[in-house]
Every structure is written in C-alpha cells, then in structure tokens.
C-alpha cells in the first residue's frame, strides 16, 4: 500500500483496490474516481476533448478476474493518480490540490533548499580554489 496516497485519501484509501504488475504498484481507476467524485472513469482519464488527463505511460488496462471477470479495468500508477487529481476539477480534487500546495510542497521545497545549502557548504572550499 502506498503511504503517500494513504495520507492524501485518508480512510477512503482502504477501498482502493491495488495490484502489482511488472513490479509496479497499480491502483484501480474506478475506485479512485469514485472517491474523487468523478463519475465517468474513461472521460476522467482521457478527457472529452481527446487530450489525455493521464499520460498513457502512467495508466494501463488489464483483465483482473478477481475484480471483473468480463472486461478489462483501468489501472493507474502513483504518477497516474496524481495526474488524475491535478487534471480534474471536482471538489475533492480541489481539496487534495489545496492540501498538496499548502502542506506537501512547502516541506519538499524546504528539504530541497536545506539539502542544497548543506551540499554547497560541504563543497564550498573546493569552489574557492
């Protein structure tokens, strides 16, 4: 189970079916769309205008008999889940985008700045010569 997605989706994440294919964790797009309030999975992924809301590299379709014996299902990698969130406009997508911008990004930026400053101070003497 992906800890990042569990933190973002909270208690609803336990309802998302996941599988591993070719060593990569994939999550059922239908379950994620249901949590996000997106009614049509295909439109949420591919967009009505023909453009892709989720890059084809971050999504696939597979027949998983435990989930659906009659047809293939859309599966998303973690990157695909984030693309789905960022490229859709439901209220839940907006809530998650706000959480990412206010809580996650500041920590990432701080960590990047701290690591950069530490690296520069460690190699500062080398650059002065």
N, CA, C and O atoms as a GROMACS GRO file, in nm:
protein
  516
    1UNK      N    1   0.085  -0.118   0.000
    1UNK     CA    2   0.000   0.000   0.000
    1UNK      C    3   0.089   0.124   0.000
    1UNK      O    4   0.188   0.130   0.073
    2UNK      N    5   0.054   0.220  -0.081
    2UNK     CA    6   0.134   0.340  -0.093
    2UNK      C    7   0.101   0.438   0.021
    2UNK      O    8  -0.012   0.484   0.033
    3UNK      N    9   0.201   0.468   0.102
    3UNK     CA   10   0.181   0.555   0.221
    3UNK      C   11   0.143   0.696   0.181
    3UNK      O   12   0.062   0.760   0.249
    4UNK      N   13   0.200   0.747   0.072
    4UNK     CA   14   0.168   0.884   0.027
    4UNK      C   15   0.021   0.895  -0.010
    4UNK      O   16  -0.047   0.988   0.033
    5UNK      N   17  -0.027   0.801  -0.089
    5UNK     CA   18  -0.167   0.805  -0.130
    5UNK      C   19  -0.260   0.780  -0.011
    5UNK      O   20  -0.368   0.838  -0.004
    6UNK      N   21  -0.218   0.695   0.081
    6UNK     CA   22  -0.299   0.670   0.201
    6UNK      C   23  -0.314   0.800   0.281
    6UNK      O   24  -0.422   0.828   0.333
    7UNK      N   25  -0.206   0.878   0.292
    7UNK     CA   26  -0.211   1.005   0.365
    7UNK      C   27  -0.305   1.104   0.296
    7UNK      O   28  -0.381   1.174   0.362
    8UNK      N   29  -0.300   1.109   0.164
    8UNK     CA   30  -0.381   1.205   0.088
    8UNK      C   31  -0.529   1.168   0.091
    8UNK      O   32  -0.614   1.254   0.112
    9UNK      N   33  -0.561   1.040   0.071
    9UNK     CA   34  -0.700   0.997   0.063
    9UNK      C   35  -0.762   0.964   0.198
    9UNK      O   36  -0.884   0.952   0.209
   10UNK      N   37  -0.679   0.948   0.300
   10UNK     CA   38  -0.730   0.918   0.433
   10UNK      C   39  -0.797   0.782   0.441
   10UNK      O   40  -0.753   0.686   0.379
   11UNK      N   41  -0.904   0.776   0.517
   11UNK     CA   42  -0.972   0.648   0.543
   11UNK      C   43  -1.031   0.586   0.417
   11UNK      O   44  -1.052   0.465   0.412
   12UNK      N   45  -1.058   0.666   0.315
   12UNK     CA   46  -1.115   0.613   0.191
   12UNK      C   47  -1.017   0.527   0.113
   12UNK      O   48  -1.057   0.447   0.029
   13UNK      N   49  -0.888   0.542   0.140
   13UNK     CA   50  -0.786   0.467   0.065
   13UNK      C   51  -0.803   0.316   0.082
   13UNK      O   52  -0.766   0.239  -0.007
   14UNK      N   53  -0.860   0.273   0.194
   14UNK     CA   54  -0.875   0.129   0.217
   14UNK      C   55  -0.972   0.065   0.117
   14UNK      O   56  -0.974  -0.057   0.103
   15UNK      N   57  -1.051   0.147   0.048
   15UNK     CA   58  -1.144   0.095  -0.052
   15UNK      C   59  -1.085   0.087  -0.192
   15UNK      O   60  -1.151   0.038  -0.284
   16UNK      N   61  -0.962   0.134  -0.210
   16UNK     CA   62  -0.899   0.132  -0.342
   16UNK      C   63  -0.826  -0.001  -0.360
   16UNK      O   64  -0.738  -0.037  -0.283
   17UNK      N   65  -0.867  -0.073  -0.465
   17UNK     CA   66  -0.802  -0.200  -0.497
   17UNK      C   67  -0.669  -0.174  -0.568
   17UNK      O   68  -0.660  -0.088  -0.655
   18UNK      N   69  -0.568  -0.249  -0.528
   18UNK     CA   70  -0.435  -0.233  -0.586
   18UNK      C   71  -0.380  -0.369  -0.627
   18UNK      O   72  -0.419  -0.472  -0.571
   19UNK      N   73  -0.291  -0.368  -0.724
   19UNK     CA   74  -0.225  -0.489  -0.770
   19UNK      C   75  -0.082  -0.453  -0.810
   19UNK      O   76  -0.048  -0.336  -0.821
   20UNK      N   77  -0.001  -0.554  -0.833
   20UNK     CA   78   0.135  -0.532  -0.881
   20UNK      C   79   0.147  -0.598  -1.017
   20UNK      O   80   0.113  -0.716  -1.033
   21UNK      N   81   0.195  -0.522  -1.114
   21UNK     CA   82   0.215  -0.573  -1.250
   21UNK      C   83   0.353  -0.530  -1.297
   21UNK      O   84   0.386  -0.412  -1.294
   22UNK      N   85   0.433  -0.625  -1.339
   22UNK     CA   86   0.572  -0.598  -1.383
   22UNK      C   87   0.650  -0.523  -1.275
   22UNK      O   88   0.731  -0.436  -1.306
   23UNK      N   89   0.625  -0.557  -1.150
   23UNK     CA   90   0.697  -0.496  -1.038
   23UNK      C   91   0.651  -0.357  -1.000
   23UNK      O   92   0.712  -0.292  -0.915
   24UNK      N   93   0.543  -0.309  -1.062
   24UNK     CA   94   0.493  -0.174  -1.036
   24UNK      C   95   0.355  -0.181  -0.972
   24UNK      O   96   0.267  -0.254  -1.018
   25UNK      N   97   0.337  -0.103  -0.864
   25UNK     CA   98   0.208  -0.099  -0.796
   25UNK      C   99   0.109  -0.017  -0.879
   25UNK      O  100   0.139   0.095  -0.919
   26UNK      N  101  -0.008  -0.076  -0.904
   26UNK     CA  102  -0.113  -0.009  -0.982
   26UNK      C  103  -0.242  -0.007  -0.901
   26UNK      O  104  -0.268  -0.098  -0.822
   27UNK      N  105  -0.322   0.098  -0.920
   27UNK     CA  106  -0.443   0.119  -0.843
   27UNK      C  107  -0.562   0.130  -0.938
   27UNK      O  108  -0.551   0.189  -1.045
   28UNK      N  109  -0.675   0.072  -0.899
   28UNK     CA  110  -0.792   0.071  -0.984
   28UNK      C  111  -0.851   0.212  -0.998
   28UNK      O  112  -0.890   0.275  -0.901
   29UNK      N  113  -0.854   0.258  -1.122
   29UNK     CA  114  -0.901   0.394  -1.151
   29UNK      C  115  -1.046   0.415  -1.109
   29UNK      O  116  -1.082   0.524  -1.064
   30UNK      N  117  -1.130   0.314  -1.123
   30UNK     CA  118  -1.270   0.326  -1.085
   30UNK      C  119  -1.283   0.364  -0.937
   30UNK      O  120  -1.360   0.454  -0.902
   31UNK      N  121  -1.208   0.295  -0.852
   31UNK     CA  122  -1.215   0.322  -0.708
   31UNK      C  123  -1.168   0.464  -0.676
   31UNK      O  124  -1.229   0.533  -0.593
   32UNK      N  125  -1.062   0.507  -0.741
   32UNK     CA  126  -1.008   0.641  -0.718
   32UNK      C  127  -1.106   0.746  -0.768
   32UNK      O  128  -1.130   0.846  -0.700
   33UNK      N  129  -1.162   0.725  -0.886
   33UNK     CA  130  -1.259   0.820  -0.940
   33UNK      C  131  -1.382   0.831  -0.850
   33UNK      O  132  -1.437   0.940  -0.833
   34UNK      N  133  -1.423   0.721  -0.793
   34UNK     CA  134  -1.539   0.723  -0.701
   34UNK      C  135  -1.509   0.812  -0.581
   34UNK      O  136  -1.594   0.892  -0.540
   35UNK      N  137  -1.390   0.799  -0.523
   35UNK     CA  138  -1.351   0.883  -0.410
   35UNK      C  139  -1.344   1.030  -0.450
   35UNK      O  140  -1.383   1.119  -0.374
   36UNK      N  141  -1.295   1.055  -0.572
   36UNK     CA  142  -1.278   1.193  -0.620
   36UNK      C  143  -1.408   1.255  -0.670
   36UNK      O  144  -1.410   1.374  -0.704
   37UNK      N  145  -1.515   1.178  -0.677
   37UNK     CA  146  -1.642   1.232  -0.726
   37UNK      C  147  -1.646   1.243  -0.877
   37UNK      O  148  -1.723   1.324  -0.931
   38UNK      N  149  -1.566   1.165  -0.946
   38UNK     CA  150  -1.563   1.164  -1.093
   38UNK      C  151  -1.646   1.045  -1.140
   38UNK      O  152  -1.614   0.931  -1.108
   39UNK      N  153  -1.753   1.073  -1.214
   39UNK     CA  154  -1.849   0.967  -1.248
   39UNK      C  155  -1.807   0.879  -1.365
   39UNK      O  156  -1.835   0.759  -1.364
   40UNK      N  157  -1.740   0.934  -1.464
   40UNK     CA  158  -1.703   0.858  -1.582
   40UNK      C  159  -1.551   0.838  -1.584
   40UNK      O  160  -1.475   0.933  -1.608
   41UNK      N  161  -1.507   0.717  -1.559
   41UNK     CA  162  -1.364   0.688  -1.547
   41UNK      C  163  -1.291   0.717  -1.678
   41UNK      O  164  -1.185   0.780  -1.678
   42UNK      N  165  -1.348   0.672  -1.790
   42UNK     CA  166  -1.282   0.692  -1.919
   42UNK      C  167  -1.264   0.840  -1.949
   42UNK      O  168  -1.157   0.882  -1.994
   43UNK      N  169  -1.368   0.921  -1.926
   43UNK     CA  170  -1.355   1.066  -1.950
   43UNK      C  171  -1.258   1.130  -1.853
   43UNK      O  172  -1.184   1.222  -1.890
   44UNK      N  173  -1.257   1.084  -1.729
   44UNK     CA  174  -1.164   1.140  -1.630
   44UNK      C  175  -1.020   1.114  -1.670
   44UNK      O  176  -0.933   1.198  -1.647
   45UNK      N  177  -0.994   0.999  -1.729
   45UNK     CA  178  -0.858   0.962  -1.769
   45UNK      C  179  -0.820   1.022  -1.903
   45UNK      O  180  -0.710   1.074  -1.920
   46UNK      N  181  -0.912   1.013  -2.001
   46UNK     CA  182  -0.878   1.052  -2.138
   46UNK      C  183  -0.926   1.190  -2.177
   46UNK      O  184  -0.876   1.245  -2.275
   47UNK      N  185  -1.019   1.248  -2.108
   47UNK     CA  186  -1.075   1.380  -2.135
   47UNK      C  187  -1.170   1.376  -2.254
   47UNK      O  188  -1.148   1.302  -2.350
   48UNK      N  189  -1.272   1.456  -2.247
   48UNK     CA  190  -1.372   1.462  -2.354
   48UNK      C  191  -1.317   1.524  -2.481
   48UNK      O  192  -1.366   1.497  -2.590
   49UNK      N  193  -1.215   1.606  -2.468
   49UNK     CA  194  -1.159   1.678  -2.583
   49UNK      C  195  -1.056   1.593  -2.658
   49UNK      O  196  -0.997   1.640  -2.756
   50UNK      N  197  -1.034   1.471  -2.614
   50UNK     CA  198  -0.938   1.385  -2.682
   50UNK      C  199  -0.797   1.396  -2.626
   50UNK      O  200  -0.710   1.316  -2.661
   51UNK      N  201  -0.775   1.493  -2.541
   51UNK     CA  202  -0.643   1.504  -2.478
   51UNK      C  203  -0.637   1.405  -2.362
   51UNK      O  204  -0.739   1.353  -2.320
   52UNK      N  205  -0.519   1.381  -2.312
   52UNK     CA  206  -0.504   1.285  -2.203
   52UNK      C  207  -0.490   1.356  -2.069
   52UNK      O  208  -0.399   1.437  -2.050
   53UNK      N  209  -0.579   1.326  -1.977
   53UNK     CA  210  -0.564   1.376  -1.840
   53UNK      C  211  -0.460   1.293  -1.766
   53UNK      O  212  -0.398   1.341  -1.671
   54UNK      N  213  -0.442   1.168  -1.809
   54UNK     CA  214  -0.341   1.081  -1.751
   54UNK      C  215  -0.255   1.027  -1.865
   54UNK      O  216  -0.306   0.963  -1.957
   55UNK      N  217  -0.127   1.054  -1.858
   55UNK     CA  218  -0.032   1.010  -1.959
   55UNK      C  219  -0.043   0.858  -1.979
   55UNK      O  220  -0.050   0.784  -1.881
   56UNK      N  221  -0.044   0.811  -2.104
   56UNK     CA  222  -0.053   0.666  -2.128
   56UNK      C  223   0.057   0.585  -2.060
   56UNK      O  224   0.038   0.466  -2.033
   57UNK      N  225   0.169   0.645  -2.031
   57UNK     CA  226   0.277   0.576  -1.961
   57UNK      C  227   0.241   0.546  -1.816
   57UNK      O  228   0.301   0.459  -1.753
   58UNK      N  229   0.143   0.619  -1.762
   58UNK     CA  230   0.106   0.607  -1.622
   58UNK      C  231  -0.028   0.536  -1.602
   58UNK      O  232  -0.085   0.536  -1.493
   59UNK      N  233  -0.079   0.475  -1.709
   59UNK     CA  234  -0.205   0.402  -1.700
   59UNK      C  235  -0.200   0.279  -1.790
   59UNK      O  236  -0.122   0.273  -1.885
   60UNK      N  237  -0.283   0.184  -1.759
   60UNK     CA  238  -0.294   0.064  -1.840
   60UNK      C  239  -0.432   0.005  -1.822
   60UNK      O  240  -0.508   0.048  -1.735
   61UNK      N  241  -0.464  -0.093  -1.902
   61UNK     CA  242  -0.589  -0.168  -1.884
   61UNK      C  243  -0.552  -0.315  -1.879
   61UNK      O  244  -0.475  -0.365  -1.961
   62UNK      N  245  -0.608  -0.385  -1.781
   62UNK     CA  246  -0.581  -0.527  -1.764
   62UNK      C  247  -0.708  -0.598  -1.723
   62UNK      O  248  -0.798  -0.540  -1.664
   63UNK      N  249  -0.712  -0.726  -1.755
   63UNK     CA  250  -0.821  -0.810  -1.708
   63UNK      C  251  -0.778  -0.871  -1.576
   63UNK      O  252  -0.684  -0.951  -1.571
   64UNK      N  253  -0.846  -0.835  -1.469
   64UNK     CA  254  -0.818  -0.889  -1.337
   64UNK      C  255  -0.945  -0.959  -1.292
   64UNK      O  256  -1.041  -0.895  -1.249
   65UNK      N  257  -0.944  -1.090  -1.303
   65UNK     CA  258  -1.066  -1.168  -1.283
   65UNK      C  259  -1.124  -1.155  -1.143
   65UNK      O  260  -1.246  -1.167  -1.126
   66UNK      N  261  -1.041  -1.130  -1.043
   66UNK     CA  262  -1.094  -1.112  -0.907
   66UNK      C  263  -1.181  -0.988  -0.896
   66UNK      O  264  -1.269  -0.980  -0.810
   67UNK      N  265  -1.156  -0.890  -0.983
   67UNK     CA  266  -1.230  -0.763  -0.977
   67UNK      C  267  -1.345  -0.760  -1.076
   67UNK      O  268  -1.455  -0.715  -1.044
   68UNK      N  269  -1.319  -0.807  -1.198
   68UNK     CA  270  -1.420  -0.801  -1.303
   68UNK      C  271  -1.391  -0.911  -1.403
   68UNK      O  272  -1.291  -0.905  -1.474
   69UNK      N  273  -1.476  -1.011  -1.410
   69UNK     CA  274  -1.450  -1.128  -1.494
   69UNK      C  275  -1.478  -1.105  -1.642
   69UNK      O  276  -1.438  -1.187  -1.724
   70UNK      N  277  -1.544  -0.997  -1.676
   70UNK     CA  278  -1.591  -0.983  -1.813
   70UNK      C  279  -1.519  -0.877  -1.896
   70UNK      O  280  -1.530  -0.878  -2.018
   71UNK      N  281  -1.447  -0.788  -1.832
   71UNK     CA  282  -1.379  -0.683  -1.912
   71UNK      C  283  -1.256  -0.631  -1.841
   71UNK      O  284  -1.237  -0.653  -1.721
   72UNK      N  285  -1.175  -0.561  -1.917
   72UNK     CA  286  -1.053  -0.504  -1.860
   72UNK      C  287  -1.087  -0.380  -1.777
   72UNK      O  288  -1.190  -0.316  -1.798
   73UNK      N  289  -1.000  -0.348  -1.684
   73UNK     CA  290  -1.021  -0.232  -1.598
   73UNK      C  291  -0.904  -0.135  -1.614
   73UNK      O  292  -0.792  -0.176  -1.644
   74UNK      N  293  -0.931  -0.006  -1.593
   74UNK     CA  294  -0.826   0.096  -1.595
   74UNK      C  295  -0.746   0.088  -1.466
   74UNK      O  296  -0.802   0.080  -1.357
   75UNK      N  297  -0.613   0.089  -1.480
   75UNK     CA  298  -0.522   0.089  -1.365
   75UNK      C  299  -0.428   0.206  -1.377
   75UNK      O  300  -0.384   0.241  -1.487
   76UNK      N  301  -0.395   0.268  -1.263
   76UNK     CA  302  -0.308   0.385  -1.261
   76UNK      C  303  -0.188   0.361  -1.170
   76UNK      O  304  -0.200   0.300  -1.064
   77UNK      N  305  -0.072   0.409  -1.213
   77UNK     CA  306   0.045   0.412  -1.126
   77UNK      C  307   0.028   0.532  -1.031
   77UNK      O  308  -0.067   0.608  -1.045
   78UNK      N  309   0.119   0.547  -0.936
   78UNK     CA  310   0.110   0.663  -0.846
   78UNK      C  311   0.117   0.793  -0.925
   78UNK      O  312   0.048   0.890  -0.893
   79UNK      N  313   0.201   0.796  -1.028
   79UNK     CA  314   0.209   0.917  -1.111
   79UNK      C  315   0.075   0.944  -1.179
   79UNK      O  316   0.032   1.058  -1.190
   80UNK      N  317   0.010   0.836  -1.225
   80UNK     CA  318  -0.120   0.849  -1.288
   80UNK      C  319  -0.227   0.900  -1.193
   80UNK      O  320  -0.314   0.977  -1.232
   81UNK      N  321  -0.220   0.856  -1.069
   81UNK     CA  322  -0.316   0.904  -0.968
   81UNK      C  323  -0.300   1.055  -0.949
   81UNK      O  324  -0.398   1.128  -0.945
   82UNK      N  325  -0.175   1.100  -0.938
   82UNK     CA  326  -0.152   1.244  -0.922
   82UNK      C  327  -0.195   1.323  -1.045
   82UNK      O  328  -0.251   1.431  -1.032
   83UNK      N  329  -0.170   1.270  -1.165
   83UNK     CA  330  -0.216   1.338  -1.287
   83UNK      C  331  -0.368   1.347  -1.288
   83UNK      O  332  -0.424   1.450  -1.326
   84UNK      N  333  -0.435   1.240  -1.249
   84UNK     CA  334  -0.581   1.240  -1.243
   84UNK      C  335  -0.631   1.350  -1.150
   84UNK      O  336  -0.724   1.424  -1.185
   85UNK      N  337  -0.570   1.361  -1.034
   85UNK     CA  338  -0.609   1.464  -0.937
   85UNK      C  339  -0.583   1.604  -0.992
   85UNK      O  340  -0.671   1.690  -0.985
   86UNK      N  341  -0.464   1.627  -1.046
   86UNK     CA  342  -0.426   1.761  -1.091
   86UNK      C  343  -0.500   1.806  -1.215
   86UNK      O  344  -0.516   1.927  -1.236
   87UNK      N  345  -0.547   1.713  -1.298
   87UNK     CA  346  -0.612   1.750  -1.424
   87UNK      C  347  -0.764   1.743  -1.420
   87UNK      O  348  -0.828   1.752  -1.525
   88UNK      N  349  -0.822   1.726  -1.304
   88UNK     CA  350  -0.968   1.726  -1.292
   88UNK      C  351  -1.012   1.832  -1.192
   88UNK      O  352  -0.932   1.880  -1.111
   89UNK      N  353  -1.141   1.868  -1.198
   89UNK     CA  354  -1.187   1.984  -1.122
   89UNK      C  355  -1.296   1.956  -1.019
   89UNK      O  356  -1.367   2.047  -0.978
   90UNK      N  357  -1.310   1.832  -0.979
   90UNK     CA  358  -1.414   1.802  -0.879
   90UNK      C  359  -1.376   1.868  -0.746
   90UNK      O  360  -1.261   1.909  -0.726
   91UNK      N  361  -1.472   1.878  -0.656
   91UNK     CA  362  -1.447   1.940  -0.525
   91UNK      C  363  -1.339   1.864  -0.449
   91UNK      O  364  -1.254   1.925  -0.384
   92UNK      N  365  -1.341   1.732  -0.457
   92UNK     CA  366  -1.241   1.651  -0.386
   92UNK      C  367  -1.102   1.670  -0.447
   92UNK      O  368  -1.003   1.674  -0.375
   93UNK      N  369  -1.095   1.681  -0.581
   93UNK     CA  370  -0.966   1.710  -0.646
   93UNK      C  371  -0.912   1.844  -0.600
   93UNK      O  372  -0.793   1.857  -0.573
   94UNK      N  373  -0.999   1.944  -0.589
   94UNK     CA  374  -0.956   2.077  -0.542
   94UNK      C  375  -0.907   2.070  -0.398
   94UNK      O  376  -0.809   2.135  -0.363
   95UNK      N  377  -0.974   1.992  -0.314
   95UNK     CA  378  -0.932   1.976  -0.175
   95UNK      C  379  -0.793   1.913  -0.167
   95UNK      O  380  -0.708   1.958  -0.090
   96UNK      N  381  -0.770   1.811  -0.246
   96UNK     CA  382  -0.640   1.743  -0.245
   96UNK      C  383  -0.532   1.834  -0.302
   96UNK      O  384  -0.420   1.838  -0.250
   97UNK      N  385  -0.563   1.907  -0.410
   97UNK     CA  386  -0.465   2.002  -0.466
   97UNK      C  387  -0.427   2.107  -0.363
   97UNK      O  388  -0.310   2.143  -0.350
   98UNK      N  389  -0.527   2.156  -0.288
   98UNK     CA  390  -0.500   2.254  -0.183
   98UNK      C  391  -0.410   2.195  -0.076
   98UNK      O  392  -0.317   2.261  -0.029
   99UNK      N  393  -0.437   2.072  -0.036
   99UNK     CA  394  -0.353   2.003   0.063
   99UNK      C  395  -0.209   1.991   0.012
   99UNK      O  396  -0.114   2.015   0.087
  100UNK      N  397  -0.193   1.953  -0.114
  100UNK     CA  398  -0.058   1.938  -0.172
  100UNK      C  399   0.015   2.072  -0.170
  100UNK      O  400   0.132   2.079  -0.133
  101UNK      N  401  -0.055   2.177  -0.210
  101UNK     CA  402   0.008   2.310  -0.219
  101UNK      C  403   0.041   2.366  -0.081
  101UNK      O  404   0.146   2.428  -0.063
  102UNK      N  405  -0.046   2.346   0.017
  102UNK     CA  406  -0.025   2.407   0.149
  102UNK      C  407   0.056   2.321   0.245
  102UNK      O  408   0.123   2.374   0.333
  103UNK      N  409   0.050   2.190   0.230
  103UNK     CA  410   0.118   2.103   0.327
  103UNK      C  411   0.238   2.028   0.272
  103UNK      O  412   0.340   2.018   0.339
  104UNK      N  413   0.226   1.976   0.152
  104UNK     CA  414   0.332   1.891   0.097
  104UNK      C  415   0.442   1.973   0.032
  104UNK      O  416   0.560   1.955   0.062
  105UNK      N  417   0.405   2.063  -0.057
  105UNK     CA  418   0.506   2.140  -0.133
  105UNK      C  419   0.599   2.223  -0.044
  105UNK      O  420   0.719   2.226  -0.070
  106UNK      N  421   0.549   2.290   0.059
  106UNK     CA  422   0.643   2.365   0.144
  106UNK      C  423   0.750   2.275   0.206
  106UNK      O  424   0.866   2.316   0.218
  107UNK      N  425   0.713   2.153   0.245
  107UNK     CA  426   0.810   2.060   0.303
  107UNK      C  427   0.912   2.016   0.199
  107UNK      O  428   1.031   2.005   0.229
  108UNK      N  429   0.866   1.991   0.077
  108UNK     CA  430   0.956   1.950  -0.031
  108UNK      C  431   1.053   2.062  -0.064
  108UNK      O  432   1.173   2.039  -0.080
  109UNK      N  433   1.002   2.184  -0.073
  109UNK     CA  434   1.087   2.299  -0.103
  109UNK      C  435   1.188   2.323   0.008
  109UNK      O  436   1.305   2.349  -0.019
  110UNK      N  437   1.144   2.315   0.134
  110UNK     CA  438   1.234   2.334   0.247
  110UNK      C  439   1.344   2.227   0.244
  110UNK      O  440   1.462   2.258   0.263
  111UNK      N  441   1.305   2.102   0.221
  111UNK     CA  442   1.403   1.994   0.218
  111UNK      C  443   1.503   2.015   0.105
  111UNK      O  444   1.622   1.993   0.124
  112UNK      N  445   1.455   2.056  -0.012
  112UNK     CA  446   1.542   2.082  -0.125
  112UNK      C  447   1.640   2.195  -0.094
  112UNK      O  448   1.759   2.184  -0.122
  113UNK      N  449   1.590   2.304  -0.037
  113UNK     CA  450   1.676   2.416  -0.001
  113UNK      C  451   1.779   2.376   0.104
  113UNK      O  452   1.895   2.415   0.095
  114UNK      N  453   1.737   2.298   0.205
  114UNK     CA  454   1.827   2.254   0.310
  114UNK      C  455   1.936   2.165   0.251
  114UNK      O  456   2.053   2.182   0.284
  115UNK      N  457   1.899   2.070   0.166
  115UNK     CA  458   1.997   1.981   0.104
  115UNK      C  459   2.093   2.059   0.015
  115UNK      O  460   2.213   2.031   0.014
  116UNK      N  461   2.041   2.156  -0.060
  116UNK     CA  462   2.126   2.237  -0.146
  116UNK      C  463   2.226   2.318  -0.063
  116UNK      O  464   2.344   2.325  -0.096
  117UNK      N  465   2.177   2.379   0.045
  117UNK     CA  466   2.264   2.459   0.132
  117UNK      C  467   2.371   2.371   0.196
  117UNK      O  468   2.487   2.411   0.206
  118UNK      N  469   2.333   2.252   0.239
  118UNK     CA  470   2.427   2.160   0.301
  118UNK      C  471   2.533   2.116   0.200
  118UNK      O  472   2.652   2.111   0.233
  119UNK      N  473   2.492   2.084   0.080
  119UNK     CA  474   2.585   2.042  -0.024
  119UNK      C  475   2.682   2.154  -0.059
  119UNK      O  476   2.801   2.130  -0.075
  120UNK      N  477   2.631   2.277  -0.070
  120UNK     CA  478   2.716   2.391  -0.102
  120UNK      C  479   2.817   2.417   0.009
  120UNK      O  480   2.934   2.446  -0.019
  121UNK      N  481   2.774   2.407   0.135
  121UNK     CA  482   2.866   2.432   0.246
  121UNK      C  483   2.972   2.323   0.255
  121UNK      O  484   3.085   2.350   0.296
  122UNK      N  485   2.938   2.202   0.219
  122UNK     CA  486   3.034   2.092   0.222
  122UNK      C  487   3.140   2.107   0.112
  122UNK      O  488   3.255   2.068   0.130
  123UNK      N  489   3.099   2.163  -0.001
  123UNK     CA  490   3.190   2.176  -0.114
  123UNK      C  491   3.235   2.320  -0.137
  123UNK      O  492   3.299   2.350  -0.238
  124UNK      N  493   3.202   2.407  -0.045
  124UNK     CA  494   3.236   2.549  -0.059
  124UNK      C  495   3.384   2.574  -0.074
  124UNK      O  496   3.424   2.657  -0.155
  125UNK      N  497   3.466   2.505   0.002
  125UNK     CA  498   3.611   2.524  -0.006
  125UNK      C  499   3.665   2.481  -0.142
  125UNK      O  500   3.761   2.541  -0.190
  126UNK      N  501   3.608   2.380  -0.203
  126UNK     CA  502   3.656   2.332  -0.332
  126UNK      C  503   3.632   2.435  -0.441
  126UNK      O  504   3.713   2.449  -0.533
  127UNK      N  505   3.521   2.508  -0.431
  127UNK     CA  506   3.489   2.606  -0.535
  127UNK      C  507   3.572   2.733  -0.524
  127UNK      O  508   3.585   2.806  -0.622
  128UNK      N  509   3.628   2.759  -0.409
  128UNK     CA  510   3.705   2.883  -0.390
  128UNK      C  511   3.844   2.873  -0.447
  128UNK      O  512   3.906   2.976  -0.476
  129UNK      N  513   3.897   2.753  -0.465
  129UNK     CA  514   4.034   2.736  -0.514
  129UNK      C  515   4.047   2.764  -0.660
  129UNK      O  516   4.157   2.753  -0.715
   0.00000   0.00000   0.00000
